[in-house]
């Protein structure tokens, strides 16, 4: 029987994965075509599952608790430490910034239901302050929040699909099957949406020695988000077609009315809020565990920079997550593969599970990540 601790561990990875990325996926399914986007989702989900399990094995083979930057330092050396610092800073801060932007928009929409709507700036400030206070409460508070939110995700997607089913039209699928000119568009956005590596360490902390369940928790936590993403994206595509907006949920207004906007906004707010507190907690622990920074200073370093970028008017979240997914997460995946290769030979203890995947598969995953990195750098004009 799965007890509350085990469910909380699964929810930690689900909550750390599902976030603002879900609202960029329907637009990707339209622009690239649902079949092309589906292929990307399946392939990247398989890659992500393998990497999450590999990361879990790294955690189990190492005596001292770290996050990926710490494992990279232990097994690869100082060059990896500084490269990972750049990667984590870019990836985590980009994600947190996107959560502040979109979370404020959702909270602003919800506030308008009972009074004059708060401005997006005020709503983002409230979102940020409440999230920062929960992060200060520590891992036990986070575990309880994750479990509640993961349950709500399942209910909300189910209700939205039920409401939308009568309005879905076959023509929206037949006219948006495969668009070659957007053949690489899904990579960064989908990778951003399904990458939840940071949640693996949080899972291990929550399990508190129940390492026999660690592998199952990773598998369930890795597969639930892409299934929900697929349902959400196909529902939006079926109802709205090529009229999907970057905000996604707003597109349903003509068909489902305010009830869809209310449910979607609440779902969106809780999804990005859960990811915000999960990622902020991990960022705080990176500074604490791997850089020996005092807890309060680590809390400030984890939370303040993305909010300052928000105040400096960096507000295009689609570009933020596309660049972050294509660059930061691609580098992170390559580093993880290198660490995994080392830990197999130099690990400190025997793990509760061990993967036996072909070496060629890891080379292929690394090649996919490297190709995505190079393409993103060119696409965004960095090189």
Secondary structure as UniProt FT lines:
FT   HELIX           4..17
FT   TURN            20..21
FT   HELIX           22..31
FT   HELIX           34..61
FT   HELIX           68..76
FT   HELIX           78..111
FT   TURN            112..114
FT   HELIX           120..137
FT   HELIX           139..164
FT   HELIX           165..167
FT   HELIX           171..174
FT   HELIX           180..182
FT   TURN            183..185
FT   HELIX           186..194
FT   HELIX           197..207
FT   TURN            208..209
FT   HELIX           211..213
FT   HELIX           214..240
FT   HELIX           241..243
FT   TURN            246..247
FT   HELIX           249..252
FT   HELIX           253..256
FT   HELIX           258..285
FT   HELIX           286..290
FT   HELIX           295..311
FT   TURN            312..313
FT   HELIX           317..346
FT   HELIX           359..379
FT   TURN            380..381
//
